[in-house]
Amino acid sequence: MQQTQIRAHRCGDTAVRGVARGACRQKNAKVGFATQFGRNLARERERVGLSQEELGVRASLHRTAVSQLERGERVPRQARRP
């Protein structure tokens, strides 16, 4: 019986014979977007003089959610249209 080769990627995903490499790239792209979005959000929030809590109230988010967005730990969801 042939053994399956499993390797770990830098992103933390594992690949079976390189199958998950596309998923790894997608995850890295999402992380890059979240980081850049967070930097832009923090810069604009500070530019207009709002605290994270004030922005959260205006955006109907908890202040910890705003903090996670700014740190790139949370990916913003697209606004749903009625």
C-alpha positions in Angstrom: 0.0 0.0 0.0 1.3 3.4 -0.9 1.7 6.0 1.8 0.1 9.5 1.3 2.5 12.4 1.6 1.1 15.2 3.8 3.0 18.5 4.0 2.3 21.6 6.0 2.1 25.0 4.3 3.2 28.4 5.7 -0.5 29.3 6.1 -1.1 26.3 8.4 -3.1 24.3 5.9 -2.0 20.8 5.0 -1.8 19.4 1.5 -2.0 15.9 0.2 0.5 15.7 -2.6 0.1 19.4 -3.3 -3.7 19.3 -3.8 -4.5 22.2 -1.4 -2.1 24.7 -2.8 -4.9 26.7 -4.5 -6.7 26.9 -1.2 -3.5 28.1 0.5 -3.3 31.0 -2.1 -6.9 31.9 -1.6 -6.5 32.0 2.2 -3.4 34.2 1.8 -5.2 36.6 -0.5 -8.1 36.8 2.0 -5.6 37.6 4.8 -4.0 40.3 2.7 -7.3 41.9 1.9 -8.3 41.8 5.6 -5.1 43.4 6.7 -5.2 46.2 4.1 -8.9 46.8 4.8 -8.2 47.1 8.5 -5.4 49.6 8.0 -7.6 51.7 5.8 -10.5 51.5 8.3 -8.3 52.5 11.2 -6.8 55.4 9.2 -10.1 56.8 8.2 -11.7 56.3 11.6 -8.8 58.3 13.2 -9.0 60.9 10.4 -12.6 61.7 11.2 -12.0 61.6 15.0 -14.1 58.6 16.0 -13.2 56.0 18.6 -13.7 52.3 17.9 -16.8 52.4 20.1 -18.3 55.4 18.3 -17.7 53.7 14.9 -19.2 50.5 16.3 -22.4 52.3 17.3 -22.7 54.0 13.9 -22.1 50.7 12.1 -24.2 48.6 14.4 -21.1 46.6 15.5 -19.6 45.9 18.9 -16.4 47.7 19.6 -14.5 44.4 19.7 -15.7 43.7 16.1 -14.3 47.0 15.0 -11.0 46.2 16.7 -10.9 42.8 15.0 -11.6 44.4 11.6 -8.8 46.9 12.1 -6.3 44.2 13.1 -7.2 42.1 10.1 -8.5 39.2 12.3 -12.0 39.5 10.8 -13.1 39.8 7.2 -15.9 42.2 6.5 -19.0 40.8 5.0 -20.6 42.4 2.0 -23.7 44.5 3.0 -26.9 42.7 2.2 -29.4 44.6 0.2 -33.1 44.3 1.1 
